Amino acid sequence: MDLSFLTIDPRDYTASEVFAMLYAPALVAFWSAVAFWGVLERLPCMQKYKAQPDPPLPFHLYRQTLFLSIFNMHVVFPIVLFAFTAMWKIGRRGVFCSVLPEALCATVAPHPTEFVLVDELVMFTITSFFGDLMFYLMHRGLHVNKWLYKKVHLTHHNIHAPHILSSMYMSVWEVAFVVVPSMYLPSFLFPNHFYSGLLFSGSFVWNAATIHAGLDVDPFGFIKSHDDHHLRVRGNYSMMGWDMVFGTKLSAPPTTIGKLFSAVTGLGRKALKSA
C-alpha cells in the first residue's frame, strides 16, 4: 500500500499551520462527542441507561457548563497548545538534545516523516497506553494531595452526575497542566509519525468526553466506571485499565502491583479514602 501521500515533516510548515493541524482533531473530536452524546442522553428511550438516576440537569446548569467548556476549549486550550506547536517545530531530537548530554543525544530517534502503517499501529498502541498511564498518575495525584484537589480538581467534581459537557467543566489549571499535556506529550515522547500523534490527541479527547456521557451503554464499562468515580469521588482514575493494575478500581481487590506501587510511592490506599 502506497502511503507516500502521508509523508510530512512539521518543520517544513509555519507555526500557525502546525498549530492548526494540532488543534483541529481535538476540536472536532470534542464537539462531535458533545453533539452525539448530548442528543442521546436527552432521548426518553435512553433514560433507562442512565448511570445515575438523577434527572437531566436544568437548563441554567447546562448553560454554565457550556460557557466554561467553550472558554476552556477555545481560550485556555489554544494558549497551552502553543508550547507543543513550538516543540513540533523544533523537532524531537532538537528538544531532547537541548537537555540531554551529547552522548545520549545521538540515541534519540527523530519523528519519522514517512508513514509506515504497521510501525504506526504499534506506536499508536504504545502511546495510548502510556498516555492513559500519564493521565492516571496525574489524576490520582490530584485526589491524593488535598491542596491540589481543592485548587485544581474540585471544580470538575462539583458535578456528581456527569453529562457530556462536564468533560471540560474544570479549572484553567487542570486544562493547562493535566489535560493538554496528557493529549500531546505522549506522542512527542515516542517516535510517532505526526499524523499518528494527531490521531492520538483526537481519540484522547473523544474518550475523555465519552466517559462523561452518563449512559451505561459501552460494552467495556468505561462510562459507568467514570460515573462511579464522580459519584464516590475516589478510585477509577484512568480512562482504560490502569486502575486494575494499581488496585484503585472500585469494587475490586488491590493487586500485587498496586501494593508495590503504593509501597514505593507512599500513596498507599490514601487515594481511595481522599475526597
NUDREN-538657 format. One record per residue (C-alpha): x negated, y negated, z; chain; residue number from 1; residue in three letters. Coordinates in steps of 0.1 Angstrom, whole numbers, padded with zeros to 4 digits. Example, Ala and Ser with C-alpha at 12.3 -4.5 7.8 and 13.67 -1.06 7.14 Angstrom:
<rec c1="-0123" c2="0045" c3="0078" kette="A" nr="1" rest="ALA"/>
<rec c1="-0137" c2="0011" c3="0071" kette="A" nr="2" rest="SER"/>
This chain:
<rec c1="0000" c2="0000" c3="0000" kette="A" nr="1" rest="MET"/>
<rec c1="-0014" c2="-0033" c3="-0011" kette="A" nr="2" rest="ASP"/>
<rec c1="-0012" c2="-0058" c3="0018" kette="A" nr="3" rest="LEU"/>
<rec c1="-0037" c2="-0083" c3="0004" kette="A" nr="4" rest="SER"/>
<rec c1="-0010" c2="-0110" c3="0004" kette="A" nr="5" rest="PHE"/>
<rec c1="-0011" c2="-0109" c3="0042" kette="A" nr="6" rest="LEU"/>
<rec c1="-0048" c2="-0119" c3="0042" kette="A" nr="7" rest="THR"/>
<rec c1="-0051" c2="-0151" c3="0064" kette="A" nr="8" rest="ILE"/>
<rec c1="-0077" c2="-0170" c3="0083" kette="A" nr="9" rest="ASP"/>
<rec c1="-0061" c2="-0196" c3="0106" kette="A" nr="10" rest="PRO"/>
<rec c1="-0094" c2="-0216" c3="0105" kette="A" nr="11" rest="ARG"/>
<rec c1="-0086" c2="-0224" c3="0068" kette="A" nr="12" rest="ASP"/>
<rec c1="-0054" c2="-0242" c3="0078" kette="A" nr="13" rest="TYR"/>
<rec c1="-0048" c2="-0275" c3="0095" kette="A" nr="14" rest="THR"/>
<rec c1="-0040" c2="-0276" c3="0132" kette="A" nr="15" rest="ALA"/>
<rec c1="-0004" c2="-0287" c3="0125" kette="A" nr="16" rest="SER"/>
<rec c1="0001" c2="-0257" c3="0102" kette="A" nr="17" rest="GLU"/>
<rec c1="-0013" c2="-0232" c3="0127" kette="A" nr="18" rest="VAL"/>
<rec c1="0009" c2="-0248" c3="0154" kette="A" nr="19" rest="PHE"/>
<rec c1="0040" c2="-0244" c3="0132" kette="A" nr="20" rest="ALA"/>
<rec c1="0031" c2="-0207" c3="0125" kette="A" nr="21" rest="MET"/>
<rec c1="0027" c2="-0200" c3="0162" kette="A" nr="22" rest="LEU"/>
<rec c1="0058" c2="-0219" c3="0173" kette="A" nr="23" rest="TYR"/>
<rec c1="0083" c2="-0207" c3="0146" kette="A" nr="24" rest="ALA"/>
<rec c1="0086" c2="-0170" c3="0157" kette="A" nr="25" rest="PRO"/>
<rec c1="0091" c2="-0179" c3="0193" kette="A" nr="26" rest="ALA"/>
<rec c1="0117" c2="-0205" c3="0184" kette="A" nr="27" rest="LEU"/>
<rec c1="0136" c2="-0182" c3="0160" kette="A" nr="28" rest="VAL"/>
<rec c1="0135" c2="-0153" c3="0184" kette="A" nr="29" rest="ALA"/>
<rec c1="0148" c2="-0173" c3="0214" kette="A" nr="30" rest="PHE"/>
<rec c1="0177" c2="-0189" c3="0197" kette="A" nr="31" rest="TRP"/>
<rec c1="0186" c2="-0157" c3="0178" kette="A" nr="32" rest="SER"/>
<rec c1="0188" c2="-0139" c3="0211" kette="A" nr="33" rest="ALA"/>
<rec c1="0209" c2="-0167" c3="0226" kette="A" nr="34" rest="VAL"/>
<rec c1="0233" c2="-0166" c3="0197" kette="A" nr="35" rest="ALA"/>
<rec c1="0236" c2="-0127" c3="0196" kette="A" nr="36" rest="PHE"/>
<rec c1="0239" c2="-0120" c3="0233" kette="A" nr="37" rest="TRP"/>
<rec c1="0258" c2="-0152" c3="0240" kette="A" nr="38" rest="GLY"/>
<rec c1="0286" c2="-0141" c3="0218" kette="A" nr="39" rest="VAL"/>
<rec c1="0285" c2="-0105" c3="0231" kette="A" nr="40" rest="LEU"/>
<rec c1="0286" c2="-0115" c3="0268" kette="A" nr="41" rest="GLU"/>
<rec c1="0318" c2="-0136" c3="0262" kette="A" nr="42" rest="ARG"/>
<rec c1="0338" c2="-0109" c3="0244" kette="A" nr="43" rest="LEU"/>
<rec c1="0366" c2="-0094" c3="0265" kette="A" nr="44" rest="PRO"/>
<rec c1="0357" c2="-0059" c3="0254" kette="A" nr="45" rest="CYS"/>
<rec c1="0322" c2="-0063" c3="0267" kette="A" nr="46" rest="MET"/>
<rec c1="0331" c2="-0073" c3="0303" kette="A" nr="47" rest="GLN"/>
<rec c1="0332" c2="-0037" c3="0314" kette="A" nr="48" rest="LYS"/>
<rec c1="0295" c2="-0036" c3="0306" kette="A" nr="49" rest="TYR"/>
<rec c1="0286" c2="-0065" c3="0329" kette="A" nr="50" rest="LYS"/>
<rec c1="0256" c2="-0055" c3="0351" kette="A" nr="51" rest="ALA"/>
<rec c1="0272" c2="-0076" c3="0378" kette="A" nr="52" rest="GLN"/>
<rec c1="0309" c2="-0080" c3="0383" kette="A" nr="53" rest="PRO"/>
<rec c1="0306" c2="-0118" c3="0386" kette="A" nr="54" rest="ASP"/>
<rec c1="0329" c2="-0138" c3="0363" kette="A" nr="55" rest="PRO"/>
<rec c1="0313" c2="-0158" c3="0334" kette="A" nr="56" rest="PRO"/>
<rec c1="0296" c2="-0190" c3="0346" kette="A" nr="57" rest="LEU"/>
<rec c1="0318" c2="-0221" c3="0344" kette="A" nr="58" rest="PRO"/>
<rec c1="0310" c2="-0245" c3="0315" kette="A" nr="59" rest="PHE"/>
<rec c1="0292" c2="-0271" c3="0336" kette="A" nr="60" rest="HIS"/>
<rec c1="0266" c2="-0245" c3="0348" kette="A" nr="61" rest="LEU"/>
<rec c1="0262" c2="-0233" c3="0312" kette="A" nr="62" rest="TYR"/>
<rec c1="0256" c2="-0269" c3="0302" kette="A" nr="63" rest="ARG"/>
<rec c1="0229" c2="-0272" c3="0329" kette="A" nr="64" rest="GLN"/>
<rec c1="0211" c2="-0241" c3="0319" kette="A" nr="65" rest="THR"/>
<rec c1="0214" c2="-0251" c3="0282" kette="A" nr="66" rest="LEU"/>
<rec c1="0198" c2="-0285" c3="0290" kette="A" nr="67" rest="PHE"/>
<rec c1="0168" c2="-0270" c3="0308" kette="A" nr="68" rest="LEU"/>
<rec c1="0164" c2="-0243" c3="0282" kette="A" nr="69" rest="SER"/>
<rec c1="0163" c2="-0269" c3="0254" kette="A" nr="70" rest="ILE"/>
<rec c1="0138" c2="-0290" c3="0274" kette="A" nr="71" rest="PHE"/>
<rec c1="0115" c2="-0261" c3="0282" kette="A" nr="72" rest="ASN"/>
<rec c1="0117" c2="-0246" c3="0247" kette="A" nr="73" rest="MET"/>
<rec c1="0114" c2="-0279" c3="0227" kette="A" nr="74" rest="HIS"/>
<rec c1="0092" c2="-0301" c3="0250" kette="A" nr="75" rest="VAL"/>
<rec c1="0072" c2="-0281" c3="0275" kette="A" nr="76" rest="VAL"/>
<rec c1="0066" c2="-0251" c3="0253" kette="A" nr="77" rest="PHE"/>
<rec c1="0051" c2="-0270" c3="0224" kette="A" nr="78" rest="PRO"/>
<rec c1="0028" c2="-0291" c3="0246" kette="A" nr="79" rest="ILE"/>
<rec c1="0013" c2="-0260" c3="0261" kette="A" nr="80" rest="VAL"/>
<rec c1="0011" c2="-0243" c3="0227" kette="A" nr="81" rest="LEU"/>
<rec c1="-0014" c2="-0269" c3="0215" kette="A" nr="82" rest="PHE"/>
<rec c1="-0041" c2="-0252" c3="0236" kette="A" nr="83" rest="ALA"/>
<rec c1="-0035" c2="-0219" c3="0218" kette="A" nr="84" rest="PHE"/>
<rec c1="-0034" c2="-0237" c3="0185" kette="A" nr="85" rest="THR"/>
<rec c1="-0069" c2="-0250" c3="0192" kette="A" nr="86" rest="ALA"/>
<rec c1="-0081" c2="-0216" c3="0202" kette="A" nr="87" rest="MET"/>
<rec c1="-0070" c2="-0200" c3="0169" kette="A" nr="88" rest="TRP"/>
<rec c1="-0086" c2="-0229" c3="0150" kette="A" nr="89" rest="LYS"/>
<rec c1="-0119" c2="-0223" c3="0168" kette="A" nr="90" rest="ILE"/>
<rec c1="-0116" c2="-0185" c3="0164" kette="A" nr="91" rest="GLY"/>
<rec c1="-0120" c2="-0156" c3="0187" kette="A" nr="92" rest="ARG"/>
<rec c1="-0158" c2="-0155" c3="0185" kette="A" nr="93" rest="ARG"/>
<rec c1="-0161" c2="-0192" c3="0188" kette="A" nr="94" rest="GLY"/>
<rec c1="-0141" c2="-0193" c3="0221" kette="A" nr="95" rest="VAL"/>
<rec c1="-0158" c2="-0163" c3="0236" kette="A" nr="96" rest="PHE"/>
<rec c1="-0193" c2="-0173" c3="0226" kette="A" nr="97" rest="CYS"/>
<rec c1="-0188" c2="-0206" c3="0243" kette="A" nr="98" rest="SER"/>
<rec c1="-0186" c2="-0189" c3="0277" kette="A" nr="99" rest="VAL"/>
<rec c1="-0205" c2="-0156" c3="0272" kette="A" nr="100" rest="LEU"/>
<rec c1="-0242" c2="-0151" c3="0272" kette="A" nr="101" rest="PRO"/>
<rec c1="-0258" c2="-0149" c3="0238" kette="A" nr="102" rest="GLU"/>
<rec c1="-0264" c2="-0111" c3="0241" kette="A" nr="103" rest="ALA"/>
<rec c1="-0227" c2="-0104" c3="0247" kette="A" nr="104" rest="LEU"/>
<rec c1="-0216" c2="-0129" c3="0221" kette="A" nr="105" rest="CYS"/>
<rec c1="-0229" c2="-0106" c3="0193" kette="A" nr="106" rest="ALA"/>
<rec c1="-0205" c2="-0078" c3="0205" kette="A" nr="107" rest="THR"/>
<rec c1="-0173" c2="-0100" c3="0202" kette="A" nr="108" rest="VAL"/>
<rec c1="-0153" c2="-0090" c3="0171" kette="A" nr="109" rest="ALA"/>
<rec c1="-0136" c2="-0118" c3="0153" kette="A" nr="110" rest="PRO"/>
<rec c1="-0099" c2="-0116" c3="0144" kette="A" nr="111" rest="HIS"/>
<rec c1="-0095" c2="-0097" c3="0111" kette="A" nr="112" rest="PRO"/>
<rec c1="-0084" c2="-0117" c3="0081" kette="A" nr="113" rest="THR"/>
<rec c1="-0072" c2="-0086" c3="0061" kette="A" nr="114" rest="GLU"/>
<rec c1="-0041" c2="-0068" c3="0073" kette="A" nr="115" rest="PHE"/>
<rec c1="-0046" c2="-0030" c3="0078" kette="A" nr="116" rest="VAL"/>
<rec c1="-0013" c2="-0015" c3="0087" kette="A" nr="117" rest="LEU"/>
<rec c1="-0025" c2="0014" c3="0109" kette="A" nr="118" rest="VAL"/>
<rec c1="-0050" c2="-0008" c3="0127" kette="A" nr="119" rest="ASP"/>
<rec c1="-0024" c2="-0034" c3="0134" kette="A" nr="120" rest="GLU"/>
<rec c1="0002" c2="-0009" c3="0147" kette="A" nr="121" rest="LEU"/>
<rec c1="-0024" c2="0003" c3="0172" kette="A" nr="122" rest="VAL"/>
<rec c1="-0034" c2="-0032" c3="0182" kette="A" nr="123" rest="MET"/>
<rec c1="0002" c2="-0044" c3="0185" kette="A" nr="124" rest="PHE"/>
<rec c1="0010" c2="-0014" c3="0208" kette="A" nr="125" rest="THR"/>
<rec c1="-0021" c2="-0021" c3="0230" kette="A" nr="126" rest="ILE"/>
<rec c1="-0013" c2="-0058" c3="0231" kette="A" nr="127" rest="THR"/>
<rec c1="0023" c2="-0052" c3="0240" kette="A" nr="128" rest="SER"/>
<rec c1="0014" c2="-0031" c3="0270" kette="A" nr="129" rest="PHE"/>
<rec c1="-0013" c2="-0054" c3="0281" kette="A" nr="130" rest="PHE"/>
<rec c1="0009" c2="-0084" c3="0277" kette="A" nr="131" rest="GLY"/>
<rec c1="0036" c2="-0069" c3="0299" kette="A" nr="132" rest="ASP"/>
<rec c1="0009" c2="-0059" c3="0324" kette="A" nr="133" rest="LEU"/>
<rec c1="-0002" c2="-0095" c3="0325" kette="A" nr="134" rest="MET"/>
<rec c1="0034" c2="-0107" c3="0329" kette="A" nr="135" rest="PHE"/>
<rec c1="0039" c2="-0081" c3="0356" kette="A" nr="136" rest="TYR"/>
<rec c1="0009" c2="-0092" c3="0377" kette="A" nr="137" rest="LEU"/>
<rec c1="0017" c2="-0129" c3="0374" kette="A" nr="138" rest="MET"/>
<rec c1="0054" c2="-0123" c3="0381" kette="A" nr="139" rest="HIS"/>
<rec c1="0047" c2="-0102" c3="0411" kette="A" nr="140" rest="ARG"/>
<rec c1="0022" c2="-0128" c3="0424" kette="A" nr="141" rest="GLY"/>
<rec c1="0050" c2="-0154" c3="0422" kette="A" nr="142" rest="LEU"/>
<rec c1="0071" c2="-0133" c3="0446" kette="A" nr="143" rest="HIS"/>
<rec c1="0042" c2="-0124" c3="0470" kette="A" nr="144" rest="VAL"/>
<rec c1="0030" c2="-0159" c3="0475" kette="A" nr="145" rest="ASN"/>
<rec c1="0056" c2="-0179" c3="0493" kette="A" nr="146" rest="LYS"/>
<rec c1="0042" c2="-0213" c3="0482" kette="A" nr="147" rest="TRP"/>
<rec c1="0042" c2="-0202" c3="0445" kette="A" nr="148" rest="LEU"/>
<rec c1="0077" c2="-0187" c3="0448" kette="A" nr="149" rest="TYR"/>
<rec c1="0091" c2="-0219" c3="0463" kette="A" nr="150" rest="LYS"/>
<rec c1="0072" c2="-0244" c3="0440" kette="A" nr="151" rest="LYS"/>
<rec c1="0071" c2="-0224" c3="0407" kette="A" nr="152" rest="VAL"/>
<rec c1="0096" c2="-0195" c3="0406" kette="A" nr="153" rest="HIS"/>
<rec c1="0126" c2="-0204" c3="0428" kette="A" nr="154" rest="LEU"/>
<rec c1="0143" c2="-0224" c3="0401" kette="A" nr="155" rest="THR"/>
<rec c1="0146" c2="-0193" c3="0379" kette="A" nr="156" rest="HIS"/>
<rec c1="0162" c2="-0173" c3="0408" kette="A" nr="157" rest="HIS"/>
<rec c1="0188" c2="-0199" c3="0416" kette="A" nr="158" rest="ASN"/>
<rec c1="0208" c2="-0178" c3="0391" kette="A" nr="159" rest="ILE"/>
<rec c1="0216" c2="-0145" c3="0407" kette="A" nr="160" rest="HIS"/>
<rec c1="0237" c2="-0131" c3="0379" kette="A" nr="161" rest="ALA"/>
<rec c1="0216" c2="-0136" c3="0347" kette="A" nr="162" rest="PRO"/>
<rec c1="0231" c2="-0147" c3="0314" kette="A" nr="163" rest="HIS"/>
<rec c1="0212" c2="-0152" c3="0281" kette="A" nr="164" rest="ILE"/>
<rec c1="0204" c2="-0189" c3="0286" kette="A" nr="165" rest="LEU"/>
<rec c1="0189" c2="-0183" c3="0321" kette="A" nr="166" rest="SER"/>
<rec c1="0159" c2="-0167" c3="0305" kette="A" nr="167" rest="SER"/>
<rec c1="0144" c2="-0202" c3="0300" kette="A" nr="168" rest="MET"/>
<rec c1="0160" c2="-0217" c3="0331" kette="A" nr="169" rest="TYR"/>
<rec c1="0128" c2="-0222" c3="0351" kette="A" nr="170" rest="MET"/>
<rec c1="0104" c2="-0248" c3="0363" kette="A" nr="171" rest="SER"/>
<rec c1="0080" c2="-0266" c3="0340" kette="A" nr="172" rest="VAL"/>
<rec c1="0051" c2="-0249" c3="0358" kette="A" nr="173" rest="TRP"/>
<rec c1="0064" c2="-0214" c3="0351" kette="A" nr="174" rest="GLU"/>
<rec c1="0067" c2="-0221" c3="0314" kette="A" nr="175" rest="VAL"/>
<rec c1="0032" c2="-0236" c3="0313" kette="A" nr="176" rest="ALA"/>
<rec c1="0013" c2="-0211" c3="0334" kette="A" nr="177" rest="PHE"/>
<rec c1="0032" c2="-0178" c3="0331" kette="A" nr="178" rest="VAL"/>
<rec c1="0055" c2="-0176" c3="0301" kette="A" nr="179" rest="VAL"/>
<rec c1="0034" c2="-0192" c3="0273" kette="A" nr="180" rest="VAL"/>
<rec c1="0001" c2="-0176" c3="0284" kette="A" nr="181" rest="PRO"/>
<rec c1="0018" c2="-0142" c3="0286" kette="A" nr="182" rest="SER"/>
<rec c1="0030" c2="-0147" c3="0250" kette="A" nr="183" rest="MET"/>
<rec c1="-0002" c2="-0159" c3="0233" kette="A" nr="184" rest="TYR"/>
<rec c1="-0032" c2="-0149" c3="0254" kette="A" nr="185" rest="LEU"/>
<rec c1="-0030" c2="-0111" c3="0249" kette="A" nr="186" rest="PRO"/>
<rec c1="-0030" c2="-0113" c3="0211" kette="A" nr="187" rest="SER"/>
<rec c1="-0060" c2="-0136" c3="0213" kette="A" nr="188" rest="PHE"/>
<rec c1="-0080" c2="-0115" c3="0238" kette="A" nr="189" rest="LEU"/>
<rec c1="-0077" c2="-0085" c3="0215" kette="A" nr="190" rest="PHE"/>
<rec c1="-0089" c2="-0085" c3="0178" kette="A" nr="191" rest="PRO"/>
<rec c1="-0054" c2="-0087" c3="0163" kette="A" nr="192" rest="ASN"/>
<rec c1="-0046" c2="-0100" c3="0129" kette="A" nr="193" rest="HIS"/>
<rec c1="-0029" c2="-0134" c3="0131" kette="A" nr="194" rest="PHE"/>
<rec c1="0004" c2="-0121" c3="0119" kette="A" nr="195" rest="TYR"/>
<rec c1="0003" c2="-0093" c3="0145" kette="A" nr="196" rest="SER"/>
<rec c1="-0001" c2="-0120" c3="0171" kette="A" nr="197" rest="GLY"/>
<rec c1="0030" c2="-0138" c3="0157" kette="A" nr="198" rest="LEU"/>
<rec c1="0050" c2="-0106" c3="0158" kette="A" nr="199" rest="LEU"/>
<rec c1="0039" c2="-0100" c3="0194" kette="A" nr="200" rest="PHE"/>
<rec c1="0049" c2="-0135" c3="0205" kette="A" nr="201" rest="SER"/>
<rec c1="0083" c2="-0133" c3="0188" kette="A" nr="202" rest="GLY"/>
<rec c1="0090" c2="-0099" c3="0202" kette="A" nr="203" rest="SER"/>
<rec c1="0080" c2="-0111" c3="0237" kette="A" nr="204" rest="PHE"/>
<rec c1="0104" c2="-0140" c3="0235" kette="A" nr="205" rest="VAL"/>
<rec c1="0132" c2="-0117" c3="0223" kette="A" nr="206" rest="TRP"/>
<rec c1="0126" c2="-0092" c3="0250" kette="A" nr="207" rest="ASN"/>
<rec c1="0123" c2="-0118" c3="0277" kette="A" nr="208" rest="ALA"/>
<rec c1="0156" c2="-0133" c3="0266" kette="A" nr="209" rest="ALA"/>
<rec c1="0174" c2="-0100" c3="0262" kette="A" nr="210" rest="THR"/>
<rec c1="0166" c2="-0087" c3="0297" kette="A" nr="211" rest="ILE"/>
<rec c1="0187" c2="-0117" c3="0309" kette="A" nr="212" rest="HIS"/>
<rec c1="0217" c2="-0108" c3="0288" kette="A" nr="213" rest="ALA"/>
<rec c1="0236" c2="-0094" c3="0319" kette="A" nr="214" rest="GLY"/>
<rec c1="0251" c2="-0065" c3="0299" kette="A" nr="215" rest="LEU"/>
<rec c1="0242" c2="-0029" c3="0308" kette="A" nr="216" rest="ASP"/>
<rec c1="0241" c2="-0017" c3="0272" kette="A" nr="217" rest="VAL"/>
<rec c1="0205" c2="-0010" c3="0263" kette="A" nr="218" rest="ASP"/>
<rec c1="0195" c2="0027" c3="0263" kette="A" nr="219" rest="PRO"/>
<rec c1="0163" c2="0021" c3="0283" kette="A" nr="220" rest="PHE"/>
<rec c1="0180" c2="0002" c3="0312" kette="A" nr="221" rest="GLY"/>
<rec c1="0157" c2="-0028" c3="0309" kette="A" nr="222" rest="PHE"/>
<rec c1="0186" c2="-0053" c3="0312" kette="A" nr="223" rest="ILE"/>
<rec c1="0201" c2="-0036" c3="0342" kette="A" nr="224" rest="LYS"/>
<rec c1="0166" c2="-0034" c3="0358" kette="A" nr="225" rest="SER"/>
<rec c1="0160" c2="-0071" c3="0355" kette="A" nr="226" rest="HIS"/>
<rec c1="0195" c2="-0078" c3="0366" kette="A" nr="227" rest="ASP"/>
<rec c1="0188" c2="-0059" c3="0398" kette="A" nr="228" rest="ASP"/>
<rec c1="0157" c2="-0080" c3="0402" kette="A" nr="229" rest="HIS"/>
<rec c1="0178" c2="-0112" c3="0402" kette="A" nr="230" rest="HIS"/>
<rec c1="0204" c2="-0096" c3="0425" kette="A" nr="231" rest="LEU"/>
<rec c1="0179" c2="-0084" c3="0451" kette="A" nr="232" rest="ARG"/>
<rec c1="0151" c2="-0110" c3="0444" kette="A" nr="233" rest="VAL"/>
<rec c1="0124" c2="-0084" c3="0446" kette="A" nr="234" rest="ARG"/>
<rec c1="0109" c2="-0054" c3="0426" kette="A" nr="235" rest="GLY"/>
<rec c1="0114" c2="-0047" c3="0389" kette="A" nr="236" rest="ASN"/>
<rec c1="0088" c2="-0073" c3="0379" kette="A" nr="237" rest="TYR"/>
<rec c1="0079" c2="-0060" c3="0344" kette="A" nr="238" rest="SER"/>
<rec c1="0099" c2="-0060" c3="0312" kette="A" nr="239" rest="MET"/>
<rec c1="0087" c2="-0025" c3="0303" kette="A" nr="240" rest="MET"/>
<rec c1="0075" c2="0003" c3="0326" kette="A" nr="241" rest="GLY"/>
<rec c1="0047" c2="-0011" c3="0348" kette="A" nr="242" rest="TRP"/>
<rec c1="0069" c2="-0010" c3="0379" kette="A" nr="243" rest="ASP"/>
<rec c1="0070" c2="0028" c3="0377" kette="A" nr="244" rest="MET"/>
<rec c1="0032" c2="0028" c3="0376" kette="A" nr="245" rest="VAL"/>
<rec c1="0026" c2="0004" c3="0405" kette="A" nr="246" rest="PHE"/>
<rec c1="0055" c2="0016" c3="0427" kette="A" nr="247" rest="GLY"/>
<rec c1="0076" c2="-0015" c3="0426" kette="A" nr="248" rest="THR"/>
<rec c1="0105" c2="0000" c3="0407" kette="A" nr="249" rest="LYS"/>
<rec c1="0137" c2="-0005" c3="0428" kette="A" nr="250" rest="LEU"/>
<rec c1="0152" c2="0028" c3="0439" kette="A" nr="251" rest="SER"/>
<rec c1="0120" c2="0047" c3="0430" kette="A" nr="252" rest="ALA"/>
<rec c1="0094" c2="0062" c3="0454" kette="A" nr="253" rest="PRO"/>
<rec c1="0060" c2="0045" c3="0455" kette="A" nr="254" rest="PRO"/>
<rec c1="0034" c2="0061" c3="0432" kette="A" nr="255" rest="THR"/>
<rec c1="-0002" c2="0071" c3="0439" kette="A" nr="256" rest="THR"/>
<rec c1="-0014" c2="0044" c3="0415" kette="A" nr="257" rest="ILE"/>
<rec c1="0009" c2="0019" c3="0432" kette="A" nr="258" rest="GLY"/>
<rec c1="-0005" c2="0028" c3="0466" kette="A" nr="259" rest="LYS"/>
<rec c1="-0041" c2="0025" c3="0453" kette="A" nr="260" rest="LEU"/>
<rec c1="-0033" c2="-0009" c3="0437" kette="A" nr="261" rest="PHE"/>
<rec c1="-0018" c2="-0021" c3="0469" kette="A" nr="262" rest="SER"/>
<rec c1="-0048" c2="-0010" c3="0490" kette="A" nr="263" rest="ALA"/>
<rec c1="-0073" c2="-0026" c3="0466" kette="A" nr="264" rest="VAL"/>
<rec c1="-0054" c2="-0059" c3="0461" kette="A" nr="265" rest="THR"/>
<rec c1="-0039" c2="-0062" c3="0496" kette="A" nr="266" rest="GLY"/>
<rec c1="-0005" c2="-0068" c3="0481" kette="A" nr="267" rest="LEU"/>
<rec c1="0010" c2="-0037" c3="0497" kette="A" nr="268" rest="GLY"/>
<rec c1="0047" c2="-0034" c3="0496" kette="A" nr="269" rest="ARG"/>
<rec c1="0050" c2="-0070" c3="0506" kette="A" nr="270" rest="LYS"/>
<rec c1="0063" c2="-0079" c3="0472" kette="A" nr="271" rest="ALA"/>
<rec c1="0093" c2="-0057" c3="0478" kette="A" nr="272" rest="LEU"/>
<rec c1="0101" c2="-0074" c3="0510" kette="A" nr="273" rest="LYS"/>
<rec c1="0094" c2="-0110" c3="0500" kette="A" nr="274" rest="SER"/>
<rec c1="0121" c2="-0135" c3="0489" kette="A" nr="275" rest="ALA"/>
